[in-house]
Amino acid sequence: MRGRLWLVLLLGFLMVAVSASVANASRKVSLTDTLEVAATVEKYAVSFIKNPLTFNISGAVGSYRETKTATYSLEVNTPVRVVFSASPLAYISDPRYVLDVTYWVNSHRSKFRPGEDLTLIANYAGVQTLNYEIFGEVVIHQVSAQPAGQYAGVITVTVSAL
């Protein structure tokens, strides 16, 4: 009788184990989760300068246009403020002597001079390439007002996001 009881208990244990295993297998659930992804692109600008702005001035009284224009290109991904400023076009050997110079960007309406900045707004949405051609004119008022020789100046372009 003891052997039979042992056999019944063993069969009962096996049935419970098998049914528990089957129940666990049928309860497995398939999960699909999502993970959000976010990215932020910062405001950015990159610029390119082509050619220095050059003049060939004979020294006689009169107006002299540039012999070679300069080009400033700007690639941006946001609206920007572009400020053009100029240092005096000064005699290299003695910076007290300066030439009377006027610059403009793309057209005569956009003029600037040393001490008089030009601000342009590029308020376009999205990615953009801006091209600025820089022109200039030097006026000689008196032959004796400036010595012959090399003159140099700097045009500074400052770009800031709006």
Kinemage of the C-alpha trace (Angstrom):
@kinemage 1
@onewidth
@group {chain A} dominant
@subgroup {mainchain}
@vectorlist {calphas} color= white
{ca met a 1} P 0.000 0.000 0.000
{ca arg a 2} L 2.848 2.201 0.728
{ca gly a 3} L 4.205 1.755 -2.766
{ca arg a 4} L 0.880 2.681 -4.234
{ca leu a 5} L 0.636 5.826 -2.155
{ca trp a 6} L 4.106 6.732 -3.208
{ca leu a 7} L 3.184 6.232 -6.874
{ca val a 8} L -0.023 8.306 -6.547
{ca leu a 9} L 1.909 11.113 -4.878
{ca leu a 10} L 4.584 11.010 -7.549
{ca leu a 11} L 1.992 11.084 -10.374
{ca gly a 12} L 0.154 13.951 -8.663
{ca phe a 13} L 3.375 15.921 -8.324
{ca leu a 14} L 4.211 15.367 -11.996
{ca met a 15} L 0.721 16.502 -13.065
{ca val a 16} L 0.983 19.697 -11.006
{ca ala a 17} L 4.477 20.398 -12.350
{ca val a 18} L 3.420 19.813 -15.968
{ca ser a 19} L 0.277 21.951 -15.653
{ca ala a 20} L 2.228 24.759 -13.955
{ca ser a 21} L 4.781 24.648 -16.745
{ca val a 22} L 2.066 24.754 -19.428
{ca ala a 23} L 0.325 27.627 -17.616
{ca asn a 24} L 3.575 29.649 -17.472
{ca ala a 25} L 4.218 29.040 -21.173
{ca ser a 26} L 0.759 30.326 -22.112
{ca arg a 27} L 1.210 33.471 -19.949
{ca lys a 28} L 4.324 34.749 -21.761
{ca val a 29} L 3.560 38.177 -23.229
{ca ser a 30} L 5.190 39.909 -26.179
{ca leu a 31} L 6.269 43.478 -25.305
{ca thr a 32} L 6.986 46.372 -27.626
{ca asp a 33} L 8.353 49.515 -26.039
{ca thr a 34} L 9.220 52.840 -27.635
{ca leu a 35} L 12.045 55.134 -26.666
{ca glu a 36} L 11.811 58.780 -27.626
{ca val a 37} L 14.819 60.327 -29.363
{ca ala a 38} L 15.454 64.068 -29.347
{ca ala a 39} L 18.189 66.149 -30.960
{ca thr a 40} L 18.946 69.858 -30.896
{ca val a 41} L 20.880 71.514 -33.696
{ca glu a 42} L 22.662 74.598 -32.431
{ca lys a 43} L 22.766 77.870 -34.329
{ca tyr a 44} L 25.781 77.847 -36.583
{ca ala a 45} L 27.483 79.931 -39.240
{ca val a 46} L 30.523 79.355 -41.414
{ca ser a 47} L 32.079 82.012 -43.638
{ca phe a 48} L 34.383 82.230 -46.640
{ca ile a 49} L 36.365 85.232 -47.895
{ca lys a 50} L 37.544 85.455 -51.482
{ca asn a 51} L 40.048 88.088 -52.619
{ca pro a 52} L 41.287 91.108 -50.744
{ca leu a 53} L 39.737 94.421 -51.776
{ca thr a 54} L 42.432 96.263 -53.751
{ca phe a 55} L 42.917 99.743 -55.178
{ca asn a 56} L 45.439 101.130 -57.663
{ca ile a 57} L 45.627 104.880 -57.061
{ca ser a 58} L 47.753 107.141 -59.252
{ca gly a 59} L 47.910 109.868 -56.602
{ca ala a 60} L 46.243 112.574 -58.694
{ca val a 61} L 43.111 114.331 -57.437
{ca gly a 62} L 40.010 112.268 -58.218
{ca ser a 63} L 37.974 109.181 -57.363
{ca tyr a 64} L 39.385 105.674 -57.633
{ca arg a 65} L 37.260 102.539 -57.668
{ca glu a 66} L 38.541 99.167 -56.534
{ca thr a 67} L 40.589 97.132 -58.994
{ca lys a 68} L 39.401 93.876 -57.413
{ca thr a 69} L 36.265 93.329 -55.324
{ca ala a 70} L 36.138 91.098 -52.277
{ca thr a 71} L 33.497 88.422 -51.752
{ca tyr a 72} L 32.193 87.324 -48.375
{ca ser a 73} L 29.999 84.193 -48.301
{ca leu a 74} L 28.119 82.992 -45.280
{ca glu a 75} L 26.302 79.704 -44.694
{ca val a 76} L 23.877 79.733 -41.773
{ca asn a 77} L 21.045 77.670 -40.360
{ca thr a 78} L 19.275 80.558 -38.593
{ca pro a 79} L 18.330 84.199 -39.241
{ca val a 80} L 21.330 86.475 -38.669
{ca arg a 81} L 22.508 90.055 -38.252
{ca val a 82} L 25.605 90.855 -40.343
{ca val a 83} L 27.593 93.969 -39.383
{ca phe a 84} L 30.314 95.379 -41.647
{ca ser a 85} L 32.824 97.756 -40.050
{ca ala a 86} L 36.088 99.216 -41.325
{ca ser a 87} L 39.286 100.512 -39.826
{ca pro a 88} L 40.890 103.582 -41.408
{ca leu a 89} L 42.734 102.934 -44.673
{ca ala a 90} L 46.010 104.223 -43.249
{ca tyr a 91} L 49.531 104.810 -44.523
{ca ile a 92} L 51.665 101.894 -43.302
{ca ser a 93} L 54.714 104.039 -42.426
{ca asp a 94} L 52.679 106.676 -40.549
{ca pro a 95} L 49.048 105.818 -39.633
{ca arg a 96} L 48.217 109.505 -39.099
{ca tyr a 97} L 47.685 109.685 -42.872
{ca val a 98} L 44.433 108.046 -43.968
{ca leu a 99} L 42.617 107.871 -47.272
{ca asp a 100} L 39.008 109.005 -47.723
{ca val a 101} L 37.346 105.659 -48.473
{ca thr a 102} L 33.764 104.477 -48.815
{ca tyr a 103} L 32.753 100.820 -49.082
{ca trp a 104} L 29.473 99.235 -50.074
{ca val a 105} L 28.015 95.745 -50.073
{ca asn a 106} L 26.187 94.472 -53.199
{ca ser a 107} L 24.778 97.943 -54.052
{ca his a 108} L 25.393 101.651 -53.383
{ca arg a 109} L 22.465 101.645 -50.922
{ca ser a 110} L 24.488 99.556 -48.443
{ca lys a 111} L 27.418 101.897 -47.704
{ca phe a 112} L 29.814 102.009 -44.784
{ca arg a 113} L 32.974 103.900 -43.906
{ca pro a 114} L 35.547 103.737 -41.145
{ca gly a 115} L 33.599 104.615 -38.000
{ca glu a 116} L 30.191 104.147 -39.711
{ca asp a 117} L 29.104 100.512 -39.588
{ca leu a 118} L 26.596 98.832 -41.892
{ca thr a 119} L 24.084 96.363 -40.426
{ca leu a 120} L 22.241 93.926 -42.686
{ca ile a 121} L 19.538 91.531 -41.494
{ca ala a 122} L 19.066 88.138 -43.138
{ca asn a 123} L 15.777 87.067 -41.579
{ca tyr a 124} L 15.146 83.924 -43.623
{ca ala a 125} L 14.060 80.690 -41.971
{ca gly a 126} L 16.085 77.534 -42.466
{ca val a 127} L 19.425 76.888 -44.091
{ca gln a 128} L 20.749 79.626 -46.345
{ca thr a 129} L 23.853 80.797 -48.173
{ca leu a 130} L 24.389 84.552 -48.232
{ca asn a 131} L 26.809 86.173 -50.673
{ca tyr a 132} L 28.136 89.686 -50.224
{ca glu a 133} L 30.310 91.430 -52.801
{ca ile a 134} L 32.273 94.314 -51.304
{ca phe a 135} L 33.171 97.346 -53.421
{ca gly a 136} L 35.050 100.518 -52.584
{ca glu a 137} L 36.027 103.992 -53.708
{ca val a 138} L 38.908 106.207 -52.564
{ca val a 139} L 38.768 109.957 -53.108
{ca ile a 140} L 42.000 111.990 -53.355
{ca his a 141} L 41.194 115.612 -52.482
{ca gln a 142} L 44.741 117.043 -52.675
{ca val a 143} L 47.915 115.534 -54.032
{ca ser a 144} L 49.857 116.826 -51.019
{ca ala a 145} L 47.343 115.468 -48.482
{ca gln a 146} L 48.791 111.958 -48.432
{ca pro a 147} L 52.245 110.520 -49.009
{ca ala a 148} L 52.924 108.009 -51.769
{ca gly a 149} L 53.276 104.418 -50.585
{ca gln a 150} L 51.363 101.490 -49.160
{ca tyr a 151} L 48.078 101.928 -47.274
{ca ala a 152} L 46.258 99.167 -45.397
{ca gly a 153} L 42.996 98.719 -43.560
{ca val a 154} L 40.704 95.980 -42.338
{ca ile a 155} L 37.036 95.280 -42.952
{ca thr a 156} L 35.522 93.291 -40.103
{ca val a 157} L 32.343 91.278 -40.549
{ca thr a 158} L 30.479 90.316 -37.373
{ca val a 159} L 27.677 87.744 -37.611
{ca ser a 160} L 25.215 87.108 -34.793
{ca ala a 161} L 22.020 85.090 -34.582
{ca leu a 162} L 18.753 87.021 -34.275
